[in-house]
Amino acid sequence: MNVETKYTADDLASEIVQRRAFDLDSRVKVSPRSTSILSDISDCDRQMTYAVLDWNKKPAHDGDLQARFDAGNAIEAQVVAELQRLGFKVTLSQMPVEIKNRKGEVIARGRVDGFIEIAHHHAIPFEVKSMNPNIFNGIKDLQDFKGKPWLRKYIRQLSMYLFGNNVESGLFILTDGLGRWKVLPLTLDYGEAEAILQRLERVHEAIKTKTYPDRITYDQGICGHCSFAALCLPDLLNKEAALVDNQEIEAKLERRMELKPSAKEYSDLDDEIKETFRGIDKAIVGGKWLVQNVPSQRTTYELPPELEAEIDEMKKAHAVKKATMRLVIERLGDK
């Protein structure tokens, strides 16, 4: 007697997950580089040198990150389609950009997401960046890009696209992946562009001579997430860790981690509320809250421009980097 095996919804769910995981893993690739990539201009010359000379030693990303890459590509296509539906002419999608040094050697390459035509023979380059809604909500302007290493890369990337195309301004189109956009213009800062070019030239020379630039002072935001940390920081990563068995300290660390998002949320809400009531002397909200802008005083120093410039020069002349220690706390398994 043949008994038909019952195929349940649980079986189907498991098969879907397995097939998708296999598909994602099969498309994970670590590709060789012959020169720096404009989307990966780091704060660290050494990291950029590793990315070319030791590309094959970079750990492959996992399937979850591949899924995020796929989602980002799909969102970019959606943004372009919506721009076109709104009547904008989008051209030259994924157009290659090459940056050369004074010898005419290519020192970096990249691809622009596209250009939006705004007049005859004139177009503005744009970059689509999708991000976690929490990060998206915290960005008000380009100043907010400067606080995180991976957001600073975005500024350098678009700046070089502008420089490489001899265009003065471009656009970031940010999306939270849930349909919301923020469109932020970027005007090329020629001083910043020169600093980026100098970095690319230094890295290019390091790659040619196969010499590695000095390590930067350890920065958790950069070094703690670097794919080449095992090559660059074996002395730090291989250092034996002290084992602390103290439930009180463990509880404090857990509570600290719980409170951290609340502190950021409080700061963001406080900024939003202050902006909402800017210029309003007094208001009652919902019969429960009294909100006032009351007179106050603080000490400021209003210096003439020439004196400010002189002080800035003095600071630069006497700037000294000193080695120090900074406490970094991470939950194991969060990386």
N, C-alpha and C positions, 0 to 999 in steps of 0.2 A: 504494500500500500504506500503510495507516494504522498508525503505530507508537504504541502507548499510552505516554504519559508516565508514568514511574514516580514515585510520590509516596512519599518515604522518611520514616523516623522523624525524620531531621534536618530535613526540610521541615516536618513537623508541629510539632516543638519550636520552630522559628523562628516559625511562625504563632501558636502559643500565646503566646509572649513578645510578639510584635507586637500581637496583639489586646488582651492584658492592659495593655500600656503605653498603648495608645490609650484604653482604657476608663478607666484611672486618670487620665490627663491630661485627659480630657473632664469629669471630675467635680471637678477642682481649681477652687476658687472663692475669690475675695477679696471678702468681704461688707462693706458699709458698716456703720458703727457710729454710733449717735447718743449713746451714753454709754459709760462704762467697763464692762468685763466682769469679773465677779467671779473668773473663772478666770485672769485676766491682770493681776493687781495686782502690778506690777513694783516693784523697788527704786528705779526712776527715774520721777519725775513727768513728765519731758519725753517719755520713751518712751510713757507712757500717753496723753499729749496727742496725740502723733503718730498713735497708733492710731485716734483718732477723727477728728481734723481732716485727716489725710493717709492715710486707709485705702487710697485708690486708688493710692498711691505705694509701697505695700508689695509687694515682689516675691512673686509667687505661689510657693507651695511646689511641689516636684516630685512626680512620681508615686510615688516610694518613700515619701515622707512621707504621702501620701494613703493608701497601703497600710497604713502604721502606724496611721493614724486609723481605718481600717476594721477592722483587727485589734483595736484598743482597744475599739471599739463592740461587736464580737462577743464579746470577753472579758467586758465589762460585763454583757451579756445572759446569758452563761453563769454568772457569779457570782450574779446575781439568781435564775436558775433553780435553782441549787444551794442557795441560802439557803431558797428555798421548799420544795425537796425535803427539807431538814433540818427543816422544820416551822415556819420563821419566816414571819410575815406581812409581806410587803413591800408598801408602799403609796406612792402619790403619786410614782411614778417621773417624773423630769424636771419636777418642779413648779417653776414660775417663782418667783424671789425678787427683790424690788426693795428697794434701800436708798435711803432718802430723807434729805435734809438737814433742817435746822431750818425751812426755808421750805416744806417739803413737796415739793421738787423731787426727781425720781429722779436719783440720781448714779451708780448702778451696777445692773447686772442680772446674773442668772445662773440656772442650773437645777440643782436637787439631784438626784443620781442616784437617791435614794430614801430611804424611812424604814422602819425596822424597829419594829413595834409590840412593846412589852415589857409594857404594862399597858393597862387600859381608858383610852382618851383620852390615852395617852402613847406617843410614838414617838421613836426616836433617828434623826437623819439620818446617812447614810453616803455616802462617796465611794469609788468603785472606781478605783484607779490601777494600771495595768499598766506594767511597766518592765523594762529589760534585766536579765537574771539577775545580772550583776556588780554593778549598782546595788542590786538587791534583796538580795543577800547581804550588802552593806555596811550595811544599815539594821537597827539593833537597836531603836531607839526614836525618838521624835520629835526628840530632840536632833540626830540625824543629818540631819534635814531642813534644819537651819539652815546647813549648810556649802555648799549649792549654791543659786544664785538660783532655778532652776526648781522646786526642792523647797520653798523658802520660799514660793513662790506657792501651793502646795498648802495650807500652814498658813493663809494669809490667806483663801483661798477658803472652806475649811470653817468658819473662824472667822466669816466674814460670813454663811454659811448658818445658823450657830447663832444669831448676833445677830439676823438677819432673821426667824427663827422663834421667838425668845424661848425658846431651849433652851440648857441649860448645857453639854451634852456631846454628842459625836458620834463617829463611827468612820471611820477609814481602813481599807479592805480592799485591801491591796497584793497583787499577784500578779506572778510572773515570767513569766507566759504559758505556763508548763510544768506548771501544776496546783498549784503551791505558793502558799500564802497566808500573809500576816502581817496580823493584825487589831490596829490600834493605836488606843486611845481618845484623844480630844482634849477637854480641858476648856477652856471659853471663858475666856481671860485678858482681863479687862475693860480692863486697861491697854493691852494689845496691840490690842484691838478699837478703843479710842479713837484710837490712833495710826493704824490703818488707815483709820478714818472721816475723820480729819483729812487724810490723803493723798487720799482720794477727793474730799473737798470742795475741796481745792486744785486738783486736776485738773479738777474740774467748773467751777470759776471760770475756769481757764485756757481751757477749751474754749468757754465762753460768750463770753469776751472775745477769743478767738482770739489769745492771747498764749502764747508757749512758755516754760515754766520754764527756769531756768538749767541748763546741762549739769552733770552730776555729774563728780567727778574720775574720769578714765578707769579703768574696771575691766574687765579682760579677760573675766571671767565674765559680765558684763552687756553691755558695749559691744561686745565681740568677737563676740557672737551676736545682736546687735540687728538686726531687719529694717529699721530706719530709720537705720542707721549712715551711709549715703550722704548722707542729708539733714542729719544732726546733726554728722557729723565729716568734712566734705569736706577740711578743712585737714590732718587726719591721714591720711586714706585716699589723698589725692592727693599726699602728700609723696613725693618721688623717693627710691627705695631705693638704697643703696650695694650694688654687686655685689662679693661677696667670692669669689675663686677660690682656695680653700685646702683641699686634700684632707684634711689633718690635722684641721682644724676640722670639716669635713663629717663625717668619720668619728666624731669625738667627739659630734656632735649625733645621728648615727644611733645610736650606742651608748647615749646618754642616753635616747633614745626607747625603745630595747629594754629598758632597766633600769627605766623608770618603772612599768610594771605589776607588776614583781617587787617593787618597794619597797612598793607598796600591798598586794600579796598577803602580803608578810612581816609588815607591820604588822597586818593582819587576823588572820593565823594566830597571831601573838604574843599578841594580845588574847584569842583563843579559848583558847589553851593556858593562859594565866594564869588565866582564869576556870575552866577545867576543874580546875586543881590548887589553887584557892583553898581554904585550910583544911587541905590535906594537907602534912604536914611533909616526907615523903620517899617517893619511889616509884621503882621500876625498871620501865621500859617495854620489853617485848619482849627483855629481856636485853641491850639495847644502850644505853639512855638512862637516866641518873640524873637525876631531877628533884627539886629540893629548894627549900623555902621557908626561907631562912636569915635569922637576925637581921641587921638593918641599922638605920642611923640616918640621918635627914635633918633639916635645920633647918626648922621651921615657925614661923609667927607666929600665936599664938592670941590674938586681940584680943577685948575685950568688945564685944558687939553695938552699943552706942552709939558706940564709937570707930570700928568698921567703917563705920557709917552716916555718921559725920562725915568719914571719909577718902573715901568714895564721893562725898559732896557736894563735897569739895574738888577731886577729880579732874574732876567735871563742870564746876565753876566755872572751872577752868584748862585745859579741853580746847581745843586749837587744831588745826585741820586745816591741814597744810602740804603744798604741792605737792612732789612728788618723782617720781623715775623708777623704774620697775620693769621688769625684763627679762622679756619674754613670748616664748616660743619655740613656734612652730607649724610643722607640716609643710605646705608648700604643697599645696593640693588637698584637705585634710582637712575643710574647712568644708562 
